């Protein structure tokens, strides 16, 4: 429904790369250039200009991009409404999820969603919370699912479900035998933390601050970029780490990791759906409604 030449232009303008646009559209780079040149001839204006090894939008290109963004959203919404009339859901949903959610929460939901809506093509970007918010703002995705306490005014945050951040160590760690420690003892324990930009780290910082502690007060042995890396490191060390309960279910059940209770400290957070203001409805709305309805059944009663 979206004029194809405008769609090609819109993709190049968002990616600022003919090569990346060709990959996203699954056509050749010469075909991308051809469609852009045809559009330039039709309008009688230049849409892009080269600066060294990169391309930038001209003022004319920037003006047209504002309209193609609106047309893309209108086209997506129109397709959704027509499919509603036919009681079917078709289309392409670009989804982004922060690391913990992408690894441990969404996969079983995605499998069930695909079984229910076979005509919906899903593409998921996996990155940290900060990067997912940026991808949404740049319209690289239509819907994000994130962790953390971040709140940007351009983004609408819809609570999805609750998560708990727990203190975890190897089951062989001598301190694990106690099963509980005080907040004051944390400063003496070697700790692993997630990388800057992580929603998990953001929540930990906030929780510690509420108890008069800073991250700099901790004995940080290393920052690692994923929960999987942290779990593997824990098993081979006497470190401890704050990590989502979703990430350690299997290891705790298997007995390789142990959850340590912290006196007077419980770290809970929301997982949020994120969308841009004014883009409600469509396939993102279908997925959010489906996830809300199926989360407990899929996560806690796997089939």
N, C-alpha and C positions, 0 to 999 in steps of 0.2 A: 504494500500500500504506500510505502514511503518511496518516492521517486528514486530510482537506483543511483543516478548520477549524484543526487543530493546526499544519498546514503554514503557513497564513496567519499565525497568531499567531507562529510561529517566525521567519518572514521579517520581520514588523514588529518583533519584539523584537531581531533582529540588526541591522536597519537603523535602528531608532528613528525610523521615518518611514512613515506610511501611503502617501504618494506614491511613495517609492522602492520600497516593498513591492509596490505595484500595478504598477510598471514591471517589476520582476523576475518577477512572477507572470503578467504579461500580462493583467491584469483591471483593472476600473475601481476608483477609490478608494472609491466608495460600496459596492462589493462587498466590499472589504477590511474596511471598517467593519462591514458586516453580519455577516460571519463572526466577527469579534472579539466583537461584541455578543452573538451567539448563544452563543459559548463562555462569556462572562461570565455569561449567564443560566443556562446549564447547570450551571456550577460555583457560582454564587451569590456570586461575588467580582469585584472590580475588578482588571483586569490592567494597565492603564496609567492614568497621570494626566498632566494637562497642567501644564507650568511655563513660562509665557510662550508663546513660539512653538515650543516643543519638547515632546516627550513623553518620559516616563521610565517604567520598569517599577516597579510596586508590589512590595512584598515577596512577595505571592502570585504576581505575574508572574515574578519572579526564580526562585521555587521551581519553577514549571511549566516555565520555560525550560530548567532543568537536565535535565528529563525529555524535553522535545522534542528537545534536542540528542542524547540517547541514542537516542531513537526514530528520528531522522533517519538516524543512522549504522547502526542495526540494519536499517532499511528499505532503505538503499542496499546493505548487505552481502547482505541476503536476495535482492534483485533480481539482484545479481551472481551469487550461488550458483545461483539458478534458471536464469539464462541459461547458466551453465556446463553445467548438466544438459542444456540444449537445444543446447549447443555454439554459442551465439550470444552476442554482447555488445551489450547495449542500455543506454541510459541517458543521463545528462547529466553531463559531467565539467567541473568548474570548475578551470581551470588558471591559474597565475600564473607569469610569467617576468620576470627582471630584464632591463634594457634591451638589453644586448649579445646575450643569448641569444634574446630575443624577436625581435630584428631580423635576426640573421645565422645562428642555429643551428636554431631550431625550425620556421620556415615550411616548408622542404622535408620535414621529418619529419611535420609536421601534415598536409601534403597526402597523403603516403603512408599515414599512419594512417587518414585519412578514406576513402581508396580501399579499405583493408582492412576497416575497421569502419564501414560506412555508417550503421548504426543508432545510433552513438554521437554525441551532440551535444556539441560542444566550445565552450567559451567561455574566452577567454584574456585575463587582465589583464596589462597591460604597465606596469611601474613599476621603481623601483630596488630593490636587494636589501633594504634596510631596510623599505621599504613592502610588499614581497612577504611578508616574514616576518610583519609585522603583520597583513596580510590573512589569512594562514594561522591565526594565533593568534585572530583574530576570526571564523574559519570562513567567510570570504567566498570562499575557494578551498579545494579539497581536496588539491591538489598544487602545489608550487612548484618551479621550476628556477632556481637562483641562482648567482651568482659571489661570490667574496670569502671571507674567513676568519672570518666571524661564526659564533658557536656559542651558541645559546640552549638552556637546559636543557629547555625545554618542547617542543623540536623535534627530530625524528630526521633526521639528515643522511646521505644515501646517495650516495657518489661516483658521478658520471655519466661524465665524460670530462675530459681535461686541456686546458688552454688556455695560451697563452703571451702575455704582455704585451710588446709590442715598442716600441722608440723609433722614431718616424716623423717625417718632415719632407717638405716639398715637394721634388720632384726638382730644382727650380731653386735650392734653398737652397745657398749656397756650401759650407756645412759637409757637405752630403750627398755631395760629391765624395770626401771622405775615406773614407766608408763605415764608419768606426769612430771612437769617441771614448772618453775615459776618464771614469770617474765624477766625478772632480774637476772636469772641464770643464762638468758639468751646471749648476753654480751660475751660470755666466755666460751661459747660453742662455735666451732668453725661452721660457717653457713654458705650455702649455695643460693644464688638469686637469679631470677630471670633478667634478660637484657633490658636496657632502657627502651621505653616505648611499649613494653609489655603491659597488658591490662592487669595481669596478676601482680606485677611489681607495684603498679599504681595503687592497688587496693591494700597491699601490705604496708606501703609507706603511710597511707592514710590511717590504717588501724594502729600502727605503732605510735603515730603522732598523737592519737587520742589517749595513749597511755604514757605520754611524756618521753617517748623514745624516738630517735632518728635512725635511719638506715646506717648512718656513719658510726653509730654506737655499736653496731654489730661487728663480729669478727668474720668479715666476708672473705672466704677462700677463693671464690670464683663466680663470675657471671656466665651463665650458659643460655643458649638461644632456644632451648626447647625443653619440654617436660621429659621427653624420652632421654635426652642427654643427662638431665639432672638425676633421673631414676637410676640410670646405669652407673653414674658417678657415686651415688649414695651407697649402692651395693658394695662398692670397692673402697669405701672410706668410712671414717667416723664423723662425717659431716651430717648436718641436718638441713632441711629445706622446707620452705612453705610451698605447697603445691595443691592444685585442685583435687578434691575428693574423687572427681570423675577419672582423673589420670592414674590413680593408684589402686583402684578396686581390685584388679586382677592380682597385683603383686602382694597386696595385703592378704587376700584370700589364700595365695600360694605360700605365704609366710616368709617371703624374702624382704619385705618392707613392713615397718610398723608405724602406726599413727601414735604420736606422743601428745597427750593432753597438755594444754597450757592453762595454768590457773588464772582465772579472771580475764581470759582473752578468747573470744570467739570471732573468727573473721568470716563474715558472710557477705555475699555480693549478688547482684542481679546479673544475669545475662540479658542483653538488650538486642532487639531488632532495631536497625537504624535505616531510615529512609530520608530523602530530601523533602523538605516541606513542599506541599502542593503536588506530590506524586503518588497520592494514595490510590489504592485499587490495583487492578491488573494482576499479573501473576505473582508479584511480591505479596499482595494481600492473600492470594490463594495459599501460598506457601506458609505464611505466618499463621493463618487459621489452621492449616493442616498440622503444623508443628505443635501448636498449642493443644490440639485435640489428641495427638498421638504420642507426645513426649513421655509421659509416665509409663504408658504401655510398652513402648519400644525400649526405653532405657532400663526400666526396672523389671520388666517381664519379657525378656528377649525370646523370640521364637526361633 
